[in-house]
Amino acid sequence: MEKKNIDWENLGFGYYKTDKRYVSNFKDGKWDSGCITEDSMVTISECAGVIHYCQTCFEGMKAYTTQDGHVVVFRPDLNAQRMYDSAVRLEIPPFPVERFIDAVEQVVKANLEFVPPYGTGAALYLRPVMFATGPVMGVKPAQEYQFRIFASPVGPYFKKGGASSLVLKVSDFDRSAPHGTGHIKAGLNYAMSLHPIVKAHDEGFNENMYLDPQTRTKVEETGGANFFFVTADNTVVTPKSPSILPSITRRSLMSLAENLGYKVEEREVYLSELSEFVECGLCGTAAVISPVGKVNDHGKEILFKNSQNGMGPVSKKLYDTLTGIQFGRIEGPEGWVRQII
């Protein structure tokens, strides 16, 4: 199939409107059959629940062109289940997991011209989103909702190829509250991170490192990615907390690390022990892996010597393995890659 005339190798991470998207509406207690549409506009009541009470959640995933010319999606079943869990927490009628996966396939097939060619490093980003469309005046769940999946070809979230290391600051803000919504992909979590990230950028940092909101002694995540660290003896460590979003990329990386023979730990990670790690990385669907060179803790610099100038050796091995699976260069665990065509 002929591709769109796009400069694939120089794509950033932004919205590039594609031709088709999937839409299903919830009304009178049920989701309708849903369909592919060319209409990219959303029309809702001025009193819609999403506007006033932020009743919305979303997902992020990618479709890839593999080395042998197939188009695949990486672990859509986990995105489907995470959105289901997010919806339950927000009192949104969950969209069935099977229908979610089917809708993903429909959107990819409808936008094949926008799936970047193999070798460009780009992918087709898929954004499933669910939000309250019904009017609500009092504080309560709405009665009507929309589920939508749209697509956009994208390049890396941070600097291309992860070649340059990021500089983070320890934030004075909290990303989520104890027993709050940090563990689900709710829009309100990201709204809370906008002011801190603008402030961090103004101060010359790439991102924030958020600490646990209760004691402010333990590392949690950034505004849009999970952390992992590597010790001097090549142990891969990721923070454990009930308010961290269960990143599909992070879970996949930890599984791969174990398969590759690295020792793996998911545990509480204290700010005071960061200087003991030799690598630090951000991981997520958008970021994949982005190396962190240093963290500024209110003027005190914490350096990760093996990721000062790009990915350290362990991060690079994990990155190459994960992207190798996604782009079809390496055979991954059973069920991780879903072939669309």
MARPALUM-200415 format. One record per residue (C-alpha): residue number from 1; residue in three letters; chain; z, x, y. Coordinates in steps of 0.1 Angstrom, whole numbers, plus 5000, padded with zeros to 4 digits. Layout:
<n = NUM res = ALA chain = A Z = Z X = X Y = Y> $
...
//
This chain:
<n = 1 res = MET chain = A Z = 5000 X = 5000 Y = 5000> $
<n = 2 res = GLU chain = A Z = 4991 X = 5013 Y = 5034> $
<n = 3 res = LYS chain = A Z = 5021 X = 5022 Y = 5056> $
<n = 4 res = LYS chain = A Z = 5026 X = 5013 Y = 5092> $
<n = 5 res = ASN chain = A Z = 5016 X = 5040 Y = 5118> $
<n = 6 res = ILE chain = A Z = 5050 X = 5054 Y = 5125> $
<n = 7 res = ASP chain = A Z = 5062 X = 5089 Y = 5132> $
<n = 8 res = TRP chain = A Z = 5084 X = 5088 Y = 5100> $
<n = 9 res = GLU chain = A Z = 5098 X = 5124 Y = 5103> $
<n = 10 res = ASN chain = A Z = 5111 X = 5119 Y = 5138> $
<n = 11 res = LEU chain = A Z = 5128 X = 5085 Y = 5134> $
<n = 12 res = GLY chain = A Z = 5163 X = 5082 Y = 5147> $
<n = 13 res = PHE chain = A Z = 5189 X = 5057 Y = 5136> $
<n = 14 res = GLY chain = A Z = 5180 X = 5026 Y = 5156> $
<n = 15 res = TYR chain = A Z = 5165 X = 4992 Y = 5154> $
<n = 16 res = TYR chain = A Z = 5128 X = 4991 Y = 5147> $
<n = 17 res = LYS chain = A Z = 5117 X = 4955 Y = 5143> $
<n = 18 res = THR chain = A Z = 5099 X = 4948 Y = 5110> $
<n = 19 res = ASP chain = A Z = 5078 X = 4918 Y = 5100> $
<n = 20 res = LYS chain = A Z = 5100 X = 4898 Y = 5077> $
<n = 21 res = ARG chain = A Z = 5136 X = 4889 Y = 5071> $
<n = 22 res = TYR chain = A Z = 5156 X = 4866 Y = 5048> $
<n = 23 res = VAL chain = A Z = 5177 X = 4837 Y = 5061> $
<n = 24 res = SER chain = A Z = 5200 X = 4812 Y = 5044> $
<n = 25 res = ASN chain = A Z = 5222 X = 4786 Y = 5062> $
<n = 26 res = PHE chain = A Z = 5255 X = 4771 Y = 5050> $
<n = 27 res = LYS chain = A Z = 5260 X = 4734 Y = 5060> $
<n = 28 res = ASP chain = A Z = 5277 X = 4704 Y = 5044> $
<n = 29 res = GLY chain = A Z = 5296 X = 4726 Y = 5020> $
<n = 30 res = LYS chain = A Z = 5267 X = 4746 Y = 5005> $
<n = 31 res = TRP chain = A Z = 5242 X = 4774 Y = 5011> $
<n = 32 res = ASP chain = A Z = 5206 X = 4762 Y = 5013> $
<n = 33 res = SER chain = A Z = 5178 X = 4778 Y = 4991> $
<n = 34 res = GLY chain = A Z = 5170 X = 4805 Y = 5018> $
<n = 35 res = CYS chain = A Z = 5136 X = 4819 Y = 5026> $
<n = 36 res = ILE chain = A Z = 5117 X = 4848 Y = 5041> $
<n = 37 res = THR chain = A Z = 5108 X = 4843 Y = 5077> $
<n = 38 res = GLU chain = A Z = 5090 X = 4861 Y = 5105> $
<n = 39 res = ASP chain = A Z = 5115 X = 4847 Y = 5131> $
<n = 40 res = SER chain = A Z = 5138 X = 4874 Y = 5143> $
<n = 41 res = MET chain = A Z = 5157 X = 4853 Y = 5168> $
<n = 42 res = VAL chain = A Z = 5190 X = 4835 Y = 5161> $
<n = 43 res = THR chain = A Z = 5198 X = 4803 Y = 5180> $
<n = 44 res = ILE chain = A Z = 5234 X = 4791 Y = 5179> $
<n = 45 res = SER chain = A Z = 5258 X = 4768 Y = 5197> $
<n = 46 res = GLU chain = A Z = 5276 X = 4783 Y = 5228> $
<n = 47 res = CYS chain = A Z = 5308 X = 4773 Y = 5209> $
<n = 48 res = ALA chain = A Z = 5298 X = 4791 Y = 5177> $
<n = 49 res = GLY chain = A Z = 5327 X = 4806 Y = 5158> $
<n = 50 res = VAL chain = A Z = 5312 X = 4840 Y = 5158> $
<n = 51 res = ILE chain = A Z = 5311 X = 4842 Y = 5196> $
<n = 52 res = HIS chain = A Z = 5347 X = 4832 Y = 5202> $
<n = 53 res = TYR chain = A Z = 5367 X = 4843 Y = 5171> $
<n = 54 res = CYS chain = A Z = 5345 X = 4871 Y = 5157> $
<n = 55 res = GLN chain = A Z = 5340 X = 4854 Y = 5123> $
<n = 56 res = THR chain = A Z = 5314 X = 4878 Y = 5110> $
<n = 57 res = CYS chain = A Z = 5309 X = 4905 Y = 5084> $
<n = 58 res = PHE chain = A Z = 5280 X = 4928 Y = 5075> $
<n = 59 res = GLU chain = A Z = 5267 X = 4954 Y = 5051> $
<n = 60 res = GLY chain = A Z = 5244 X = 4985 Y = 5052> $
<n = 61 res = MET chain = A Z = 5222 X = 4998 Y = 5025> $
<n = 62 res = LYS chain = A Z = 5188 X = 5016 Y = 5021> $
<n = 63 res = ALA chain = A Z = 5156 X = 5013 Y = 5002> $
<n = 64 res = TYR chain = A Z = 5138 X = 5046 Y = 4993> $
<n = 65 res = THR chain = A Z = 5104 X = 5057 Y = 4982> $
<n = 66 res = THR chain = A Z = 5109 X = 5079 Y = 4952> $
<n = 67 res = GLN chain = A Z = 5091 X = 5111 Y = 4941> $
<n = 68 res = ASP chain = A Z = 5070 X = 5091 Y = 4917> $
<n = 69 res = GLY chain = A Z = 5060 X = 5064 Y = 4942> $
<n = 70 res = HIS chain = A Z = 5085 X = 5036 Y = 4933> $
<n = 71 res = VAL chain = A Z = 5106 X = 5018 Y = 4959> $
<n = 72 res = VAL chain = A Z = 5143 X = 5016 Y = 4949> $
<n = 73 res = VAL chain = A Z = 5176 X = 5004 Y = 4964> $
<n = 74 res = PHE chain = A Z = 5209 X = 5022 Y = 4958> $
<n = 75 res = ARG chain = A Z = 5237 X = 5002 Y = 4941> $
<n = 76 res = PRO chain = A Z = 5231 X = 4968 Y = 4958> $
<n = 77 res = ASP chain = A Z = 5255 X = 4952 Y = 4934> $
<n = 78 res = LEU chain = A Z = 5284 X = 4970 Y = 4952> $
<n = 79 res = ASN chain = A Z = 5272 X = 4959 Y = 4986> $
<n = 80 res = ALA chain = A Z = 5270 X = 4923 Y = 4973> $
<n = 81 res = GLN chain = A Z = 5305 X = 4924 Y = 4960> $
<n = 82 res = ARG chain = A Z = 5319 X = 4940 Y = 4991> $
<n = 83 res = MET chain = A Z = 5303 X = 4914 Y = 5013> $
<n = 84 res = TYR chain = A Z = 5317 X = 4887 Y = 4990> $
<n = 85 res = ASP chain = A Z = 5352 X = 4902 Y = 4994> $
<n = 86 res = SER chain = A Z = 5348 X = 4905 Y = 5032> $
<n = 87 res = ALA chain = A Z = 5338 X = 4869 Y = 5034> $
<n = 88 res = VAL chain = A Z = 5368 X = 4857 Y = 5014> $
<n = 89 res = ARG chain = A Z = 5392 X = 4876 Y = 5038> $
<n = 90 res = LEU chain = A Z = 5375 X = 4860 Y = 5069> $
<n = 91 res = GLU chain = A Z = 5374 X = 4825 Y = 5055> $
<n = 92 res = ILE chain = A Z = 5336 X = 4826 Y = 5053> $
<n = 93 res = PRO chain = A Z = 5319 X = 4808 Y = 5023> $
<n = 94 res = PRO chain = A Z = 5309 X = 4838 Y = 5002> $
<n = 95 res = PHE chain = A Z = 5272 X = 4843 Y = 4995> $
<n = 96 res = PRO chain = A Z = 5268 X = 4846 Y = 4957> $
<n = 97 res = VAL chain = A Z = 5263 X = 4881 Y = 4944> $
<n = 98 res = GLU chain = A Z = 5232 X = 4873 Y = 4924> $
<n = 99 res = ARG chain = A Z = 5216 X = 4856 Y = 4954> $
<n = 100 res = PHE chain = A Z = 5225 X = 4886 Y = 4976> $
<n = 101 res = ILE chain = A Z = 5207 X = 4910 Y = 4953> $
<n = 102 res = ASP chain = A Z = 5177 X = 4887 Y = 4950> $
<n = 103 res = ALA chain = A Z = 5175 X = 4884 Y = 4988> $
<n = 104 res = VAL chain = A Z = 5176 X = 4922 Y = 4991> $
<n = 105 res = GLU chain = A Z = 5146 X = 4925 Y = 4968> $
<n = 106 res = GLN chain = A Z = 5127 X = 4898 Y = 4987> $
<n = 107 res = VAL chain = A Z = 5132 X = 4916 Y = 5020> $
<n = 108 res = VAL chain = A Z = 5121 X = 4950 Y = 5007> $
<n = 109 res = LYS chain = A Z = 5090 X = 4935 Y = 4990> $
<n = 110 res = ALA chain = A Z = 5081 X = 4917 Y = 5022> $
<n = 111 res = ASN chain = A Z = 5084 X = 4949 Y = 5043> $
<n = 112 res = LEU chain = A Z = 5069 X = 4975 Y = 5020> $
<n = 113 res = GLU chain = A Z = 5047 X = 4988 Y = 5048> $
<n = 114 res = PHE chain = A Z = 5079 X = 4999 Y = 5066> $
<n = 115 res = VAL chain = A Z = 5094 X = 5018 Y = 5037> $
<n = 116 res = PRO chain = A Z = 5090 X = 5054 Y = 5048> $
<n = 117 res = PRO chain = A Z = 5069 X = 5077 Y = 5025> $
<n = 118 res = TYR chain = A Z = 5086 X = 5101 Y = 5002> $
<n = 119 res = GLY chain = A Z = 5093 X = 5135 Y = 5017> $
<n = 120 res = THR chain = A Z = 5099 X = 5123 Y = 5053> $
<n = 121 res = GLY chain = A Z = 5137 X = 5121 Y = 5048> $
<n = 122 res = ALA chain = A Z = 5137 X = 5086 Y = 5062> $
<n = 123 res = ALA chain = A Z = 5145 X = 5053 Y = 5045> $
<n = 124 res = LEU chain = A Z = 5143 X = 5015 Y = 5051> $
<n = 125 res = TYR chain = A Z = 5178 X = 5005 Y = 5063> $
<n = 126 res = LEU chain = A Z = 5188 X = 4969 Y = 5052> $
<n = 127 res = ARG chain = A Z = 5214 X = 4950 Y = 5072> $
<n = 128 res = PRO chain = A Z = 5228 X = 4919 Y = 5055> $
<n = 129 res = VAL chain = A Z = 5250 X = 4900 Y = 5080> $
<n = 130 res = MET chain = A Z = 5269 X = 4867 Y = 5078> $
<n = 131 res = PHE chain = A Z = 5283 X = 4848 Y = 5107> $
<n = 132 res = ALA chain = A Z = 5298 X = 4815 Y = 5119> $
<n = 133 res = THR chain = A Z = 5271 X = 4794 Y = 5136> $
<n = 134 res = GLY chain = A Z = 5291 X = 4761 Y = 5137> $
<n = 135 res = PRO chain = A Z = 5309 X = 4751 Y = 5169> $
<n = 136 res = VAL chain = A Z = 5347 X = 4757 Y = 5169> $
<n = 137 res = MET chain = A Z = 5371 X = 4751 Y = 5198> $
<n = 138 res = GLY chain = A Z = 5405 X = 4755 Y = 5181> $
<n = 139 res = VAL chain = A Z = 5413 X = 4787 Y = 5162> $
<n = 140 res = LYS chain = A Z = 5401 X = 4778 Y = 5127> $
<n = 141 res = PRO chain = A Z = 5371 X = 4786 Y = 5104> $
<n = 142 res = ALA chain = A Z = 5338 X = 4771 Y = 5113> $
<n = 143 res = GLN chain = A Z = 5319 X = 4747 Y = 5091> $
<n = 144 res = GLU chain = A Z = 5285 X = 4762 Y = 5094> $
<n = 145 res = TYR chain = A Z = 5273 X = 4798 Y = 5087> $
<n = 146 res = GLN chain = A Z = 5242 X = 4819 Y = 5085> $
<n = 147 res = PHE chain = A Z = 5234 X = 4847 Y = 5060> $
<n = 148 res = ARG chain = A Z = 5206 X = 4870 Y = 5071> $
<n = 149 res = ILE chain = A Z = 5191 X = 4903 Y = 5059> $
<n = 150 res = PHE chain = A Z = 5168 X = 4922 Y = 5082> $
<n = 151 res = ALA chain = A Z = 5153 X = 4957 Y = 5078> $
<n = 152 res = SER chain = A Z = 5145 X = 4987 Y = 5100> $
<n = 153 res = PRO chain = A Z = 5131 X = 5021 Y = 5091> $
<n = 154 res = VAL chain = A Z = 5156 X = 5048 Y = 5101> $
<n = 155 res = GLY chain = A Z = 5162 X = 5086 Y = 5101> $
<n = 156 res = PRO chain = A Z = 5196 X = 5103 Y = 5100> $
<n = 157 res = TYR chain = A Z = 5226 X = 5087 Y = 5117> $
<n = 158 res = PHE chain = A Z = 5237 X = 5120 Y = 5131> $
<n = 159 res = LYS chain = A Z = 5216 X = 5151 Y = 5137> $
<n = 160 res = LYS chain = A Z = 5186 X = 5155 Y = 5114> $
<n = 161 res = GLY chain = A Z = 5193 X = 5168 Y = 5079> $
<n = 162 res = GLY chain = A Z = 5230 X = 5174 Y = 5086> $
<n = 163 res = ALA chain = A Z = 5222 X = 5209 Y = 5098> $
<n = 164 res = SER chain = A Z = 5246 X = 5210 Y = 5127> $
<n = 165 res = SER chain = A Z = 5283 X = 5204 Y = 5123> $
<n = 166 res = LEU chain = A Z = 5301 X = 5177 Y = 5142> $
<n = 167 res = VAL chain = A Z = 5332 X = 5181 Y = 5164> $
<n = 168 res = LEU chain = A Z = 5358 X = 5153 Y = 5161> $
<n = 169 res = LYS chain = A Z = 5389 X = 5144 Y = 5181> $
<n = 170 res = VAL chain = A Z = 5421 X = 5129 Y = 5168> $
<n = 171 res = SER chain = A Z = 5421 X = 5095 Y = 5184> $
<n = 172 res = ASP chain = A Z = 5451 X = 5079 Y = 5202> $
<n = 173 res = PHE chain = A Z = 5437 X = 5045 Y = 5193> $
<n = 174 res = ASP chain = A Z = 5441 X = 5027 Y = 5160> $
<n = 175 res = ARG chain = A Z = 5410 X = 5015 Y = 5140> $
<n = 176 res = SER chain = A Z = 5429 X = 4988 Y = 5121> $
<n = 177 res = ALA chain = A Z = 5464 X = 4973 Y = 5117> $
<n = 178 res = PRO chain = A Z = 5487 X = 4976 Y = 5087> $
<n = 179 res = HIS chain = A Z = 5478 X = 4947 Y = 5064> $
<n = 180 res = GLY chain = A Z = 5448 X = 4940 Y = 5086> $
<n = 181 res = THR chain = A Z = 5411 X = 4941 Y = 5080> $
<n = 182 res = GLY chain = A Z = 5404 X = 4978 Y = 5077> $
<n = 183 res = HIS chain = A Z = 5394 X = 4974 Y = 5041> $
<n = 184 res = ILE chain = A Z = 5366 X = 4949 Y = 5047> $
<n = 185 res = LYS chain = A Z = 5334 X = 4953 Y = 5067> $
<n = 186 res = ALA chain = A Z = 5343 X = 4930 Y = 5095> $
<n = 187 res = GLY chain = A Z = 5325 X = 4931 Y = 5128> $
<n = 188 res = LEU chain = A Z = 5358 X = 4930 Y = 5146> $
<n = 189 res = ASN chain = A Z = 5368 X = 4965 Y = 5132> $
<n = 190 res = TYR chain = A Z = 5337 X = 4980 Y = 5149> $
<n = 191 res = ALA chain = A Z = 5343 X = 4962 Y = 5181> $
<n = 192 res = MET chain = A Z = 5377 X = 4979 Y = 5183> $
<n = 193 res = SER chain = A Z = 5361 X = 5013 Y = 5178> $
<n = 194 res = LEU chain = A Z = 5336 X = 5010 Y = 5207> $
<n = 195 res = HIS chain = A Z = 5359 X = 5020 Y = 5235> $
<n = 196 res = PRO chain = A Z = 5373 X = 5050 Y = 5216> $
<n = 197 res = ILE chain = A Z = 5338 X = 5063 Y = 5206> $
<n = 198 res = VAL chain = A Z = 5325 X = 5060 Y = 5242> $
<n = 199 res = LYS chain = A Z = 5356 X = 5079 Y = 5254> $
<n = 200 res = ALA chain = A Z = 5351 X = 5106 Y = 5227> $
<n = 201 res = HIS chain = A Z = 5315 X = 5110 Y = 5237> $
<n = 202 res = ASP chain = A Z = 5324 X = 5113 Y = 5273> $
<n = 203 res = GLU chain = A Z = 5348 X = 5141 Y = 5264> $
<n = 204 res = GLY chain = A Z = 5321 X = 5160 Y = 5244> $
<n = 205 res = PHE chain = A Z = 5331 X = 5149 Y = 5209> $
<n = 206 res = ASN chain = A Z = 5308 X = 5134 Y = 5182> $
<n = 207 res = GLU chain = A Z = 5333 X = 5110 Y = 5167> $
<n = 208 res = ASN chain = A Z = 5370 X = 5101 Y = 5163> $
<n = 209 res = MET chain = A Z = 5394 X = 5108 Y = 5135> $
<n = 210 res = TYR chain = A Z = 5416 X = 5078 Y = 5131> $
<n = 211 res = LEU chain = A Z = 5451 X = 5082 Y = 5117> $
<n = 212 res = ASP chain = A Z = 5471 X = 5056 Y = 5097> $
<n = 213 res = PRO chain = A Z = 5484 X = 5030 Y = 5122> $
<n = 214 res = GLN chain = A Z = 5519 X = 5029 Y = 5108> $
<n = 215 res = THR chain = A Z = 5530 X = 5065 Y = 5109> $
<n = 216 res = ARG chain = A Z = 5501 X = 5082 Y = 5126> $
<n = 217 res = THR chain = A Z = 5505 X = 5112 Y = 5103> $
<n = 218 res = LYS chain = A Z = 5477 X = 5105 Y = 5077> $
<n = 219 res = VAL chain = A Z = 5440 X = 5107 Y = 5080> $
<n = 220 res = GLU chain = A Z = 5420 X = 5075 Y = 5074> $
<n = 221 res = GLU chain = A Z = 5384 X = 5074 Y = 5086> $
<n = 222 res = THR chain = A Z = 5361 X = 5075 Y = 5116> $
<n = 223 res = GLY chain = A Z = 5346 X = 5045 Y = 5133> $
<n = 224 res = GLY chain = A Z = 5317 X = 5043 Y = 5109> $
<n = 225 res = ALA chain = A Z = 5322 X = 5067 Y = 5079> $
<n = 226 res = ASN chain = A Z = 5348 X = 5078 Y = 5053> $
<n = 227 res = PHE chain = A Z = 5361 X = 5114 Y = 5051> $
<n = 228 res = PHE chain = A Z = 5362 X = 5139 Y = 5022> $
<n = 229 res = PHE chain = A Z = 5376 X = 5174 Y = 5022> $
<n = 230 res = VAL chain = A Z = 5372 X = 5204 Y = 5000> $
<n = 231 res = THR chain = A Z = 5399 X = 5229 Y = 4992> $
<n = 232 res = ALA chain = A Z = 5396 X = 5267 Y = 4987> $
<n = 233 res = ASP chain = A Z = 5395 X = 5262 Y = 4949> $
<n = 234 res = ASN chain = A Z = 5367 X = 5235 Y = 4953> $
<n = 235 res = THR chain = A Z = 5388 X = 5204 Y = 4948> $
<n = 236 res = VAL chain = A Z = 5372 X = 5174 Y = 4964> $
<n = 237 res = VAL chain = A Z = 5398 X = 5153 Y = 4982> $
<n = 238 res = THR chain = A Z = 5393 X = 5119 Y = 4999> $
<n = 239 res = PRO chain = A Z = 5420 X = 5099 Y = 5018> $
<n = 240 res = LYS chain = A Z = 5436 X = 5069 Y = 5001> $
<n = 241 res = SER chain = A Z = 5449 X = 5040 Y = 5022> $
<n = 242 res = PRO chain = A Z = 5448 X = 5002 Y = 5019> $
<n = 243 res = SER chain = A Z = 5432 X = 5000 Y = 5053> $
<n = 244 res = ILE chain = A Z = 5402 X = 5023 Y = 5046> $
<n = 245 res = LEU chain = A Z = 5368 X = 5007 Y = 5040> $
<n = 246 res = PRO chain = A Z = 5358 X = 5013 Y = 5003> $
<n = 247 res = SER chain = A Z = 5326 X = 5032 Y = 5011> $
<n = 248 res = ILE chain = A Z = 5300 X = 5029 Y = 4984> $
<n = 249 res = THR chain = A Z = 5286 X = 5064 Y = 4993> $
<n = 250 res = ARG chain = A Z = 5321 X = 5079 Y = 4991> $
<n = 251 res = ARG chain = A Z = 5328 X = 5063 Y = 4958> $
<n = 252 res = SER chain = A Z = 5295 X = 5075 Y = 4945> $
<n = 253 res = LEU chain = A Z = 5301 X = 5111 Y = 4958> $
<n = 254 res = MET chain = A Z = 5335 X = 5113 Y = 4941> $
<n = 255 res = SER chain = A Z = 5320 X = 5101 Y = 4908> $
<n = 256 res = LEU chain = A Z = 5293 X = 5127 Y = 4911> $
<n = 257 res = ALA chain = A Z = 5318 X = 5155 Y = 4920> $
<n = 258 res = GLU chain = A Z = 5337 X = 5148 Y = 4888> $
<n = 259 res = ASN chain = A Z = 5304 X = 5148 Y = 4868> $
<n = 260 res = LEU chain = A Z = 5295 X = 5181 Y = 4884> $
<n = 261 res = GLY chain = A Z = 5328 X = 5196 Y = 4872> $
<n = 262 res = TYR chain = A Z = 5348 X = 5196 Y = 4904> $
<n = 263 res = LYS chain = A Z = 5384 X = 5185 Y = 4904> $
<n = 264 res = VAL chain = A Z = 5387 X = 5152 Y = 4924> $
<n = 265 res = GLU chain = A Z = 5417 X = 5137 Y = 4942> $
<n = 266 res = GLU chain = A Z = 5420 X = 5104 Y = 4960> $
<n = 267 res = ARG chain = A Z = 5453 X = 5106 Y = 4978> $
<n = 268 res = GLU chain = A Z = 5471 X = 5105 Y = 5011> $
<n = 269 res = VAL chain = A Z = 5458 X = 5133 Y = 5033> $
<n = 270 res = TYR chain = A Z = 5482 X = 5144 Y = 5061> $
<n = 271 res = LEU chain = A Z = 5470 X = 5156 Y = 5095> $
<n = 272 res = SER chain = A Z = 5493 X = 5186 Y = 5091> $
<n = 273 res = GLU chain = A Z = 5474 X = 5199 Y = 5060> $
<n = 274 res = LEU chain = A Z = 5439 X = 5198 Y = 5074> $
<n = 275 res = SER chain = A Z = 5439 X = 5235 Y = 5081> $
<n = 276 res = GLU chain = A Z = 5442 X = 5241 Y = 5044> $
<n = 277 res = PHE chain = A Z = 5407 X = 5227 Y = 5037> $
<n = 278 res = VAL chain = A Z = 5376 X = 5248 Y = 5039> $
<n = 279 res = GLU chain = A Z = 5350 X = 5219 Y = 5042> $
<n = 280 res = CYS chain = A Z = 5351 X = 5185 Y = 5058> $
<n = 281 res = GLY chain = A Z = 5324 X = 5158 Y = 5057> $
<n = 282 res = LEU chain = A Z = 5318 X = 5123 Y = 5069> $
<n = 283 res = CYS chain = A Z = 5301 X = 5101 Y = 5043> $
<n = 284 res = GLY chain = A Z = 5285 X = 5066 Y = 5044> $
<n = 285 res = THR chain = A Z = 5252 X = 5048 Y = 5039> $
<n = 286 res = ALA chain = A Z = 5240 X = 5057 Y = 5074> $
<n = 287 res = ALA chain = A Z = 5255 X = 5092 Y = 5076> $
<n = 288 res = VAL chain = A Z = 5250 X = 5102 Y = 5039> $
<n = 289 res = ILE chain = A Z = 5270 X = 5134 Y = 5044> $
<n = 290 res = SER chain = A Z = 5275 X = 5149 Y = 5079> $
<n = 291 res = PRO chain = A Z = 5295 X = 5182 Y = 5080> $
<n = 292 res = VAL chain = A Z = 5325 X = 5185 Y = 5103> $
<n = 293 res = GLY chain = A Z = 5331 X = 5219 Y = 5118> $
<n = 294 res = LYS chain = A Z = 5363 X = 5213 Y = 5136> $
<n = 295 res = VAL chain = A Z = 5388 X = 5186 Y = 5147> $
<n = 296 res = ASN chain = A Z = 5405 X = 5187 Y = 5181> $
<n = 297 res = ASP chain = A Z = 5441 X = 5175 Y = 5178> $
<n = 298 res = HIS chain = A Z = 5451 X = 5171 Y = 5215> $
<n = 299 res = GLY chain = A Z = 5440 X = 5206 Y = 5223> $
<n = 300 res = LYS chain = A Z = 5447 X = 5223 Y = 5190> $
<n = 301 res = GLU chain = A Z = 5416 X = 5231 Y = 5171> $
<n = 302 res = ILE chain = A Z = 5415 X = 5227 Y = 5133> $
<n = 303 res = LEU chain = A Z = 5386 X = 5247 Y = 5118> $
<n = 304 res = PHE chain = A Z = 5368 X = 5242 Y = 5085> $
<n = 305 res = LYS chain = A Z = 5354 X = 5276 Y = 5079> $
<n = 306 res = ASN chain = A Z = 5327 X = 5267 Y = 5053> $
<n = 307 res = SER chain = A Z = 5313 X = 5238 Y = 5073> $
<n = 308 res = GLN chain = A Z = 5312 X = 5255 Y = 5107> $
<n = 309 res = ASN chain = A Z = 5274 X = 5258 Y = 5106> $
<n = 310 res = GLY chain = A Z = 5263 X = 5230 Y = 5085> $
<n = 311 res = MET chain = A Z = 5273 X = 5218 Y = 5050> $
<n = 312 res = GLY chain = A Z = 5295 X = 5240 Y = 5029> $
<n = 313 res = PRO chain = A Z = 5284 X = 5248 Y = 4994> $
<n = 314 res = VAL chain = A Z = 5302 X = 5219 Y = 4977> $
<n = 315 res = SER chain = A Z = 5291 X = 5193 Y = 5003> $
<n = 316 res = LYS chain = A Z = 5255 X = 5206 Y = 5000> $
<n = 317 res = LYS chain = A Z = 5256 X = 5203 Y = 4962> $
<n = 318 res = LEU chain = A Z = 5269 X = 5167 Y = 4965> $
<n = 319 res = TYR chain = A Z = 5243 X = 5159 Y = 4991> $
<n = 320 res = ASP chain = A Z = 5215 X = 5173 Y = 4971> $
<n = 321 res = THR chain = A Z = 5226 X = 5154 Y = 4940> $
<n = 322 res = LEU chain = A Z = 5231 X = 5121 Y = 4957> $
<n = 323 res = THR chain = A Z = 5198 X = 5122 Y = 4977> $
<n = 324 res = GLY chain = A Z = 5181 X = 5135 Y = 4945> $
<n = 325 res = ILE chain = A Z = 5192 X = 5103 Y = 4927> $
<n = 326 res = GLN chain = A Z = 5182 X = 5081 Y = 4956> $
<n = 327 res = PHE chain = A Z = 5147 X = 5097 Y = 4960> $
<n = 328 res = GLY chain = A Z = 5141 X = 5098 Y = 4922> $
<n = 329 res = ARG chain = A Z = 5143 X = 5136 Y = 4918> $
<n = 330 res = ILE chain = A Z = 5174 X = 5134 Y = 4896> $
<n = 331 res = GLU chain = A Z = 5183 X = 5108 Y = 4870> $
<n = 332 res = GLY chain = A Z = 5215 X = 5092 Y = 4881> $
<n = 333 res = PRO chain = A Z = 5241 X = 5072 Y = 4862> $
<n = 334 res = GLU chain = A Z = 5229 X = 5040 Y = 4846> $
<n = 335 res = GLY chain = A Z = 5226 X = 5010 Y = 4871> $
<n = 336 res = TRP chain = A Z = 5229 X = 5031 Y = 4903> $
<n = 337 res = VAL chain = A Z = 5192 X = 5027 Y = 4913> $
<n = 338 res = ARG chain = A Z = 5175 X = 4993 Y = 4913> $
<n = 339 res = GLN chain = A Z = 5137 X = 4995 Y = 4912> $
<n = 340 res = ILE chain = A Z = 5119 X = 4970 Y = 4935> $
<n = 341 res = ILE chain = A Z = 5083 X = 4981 Y = 4927> $
//
